[in-house]
């Protein structure tokens, strides 16, 4: 199976707030917008995200309003410190300040208006020996 694109659709009554948040704080642009749906994309089509109103009849079966927990949207960047500085310059609401994690990520995080937790991460070297107790060998 070959995919043309992939993106989550977050069902939320806060469609416009989410659109404005992602445009202002993360530089996403609107690819498509209707009264019930907005599709956003990052520079270079490196990430895509959509928001949909819960009351539109075209909604596929099953998607209730996003409850604001149970999902983490990862955005990997080359330089998390620079991304953090840029996010703060635009008054982004930081939920987790920039930190180097022993498992090998430099990251910061925030919650968007829909309640979606967003982790902005840069891959770095893990602390020596960190993964030794977690890695499963090929034999299982």
Order of alpha helices (4+ residues) and beta strands (2+ residues): beta-alpha-beta-beta-beta-beta-alpha-beta-beta-beta
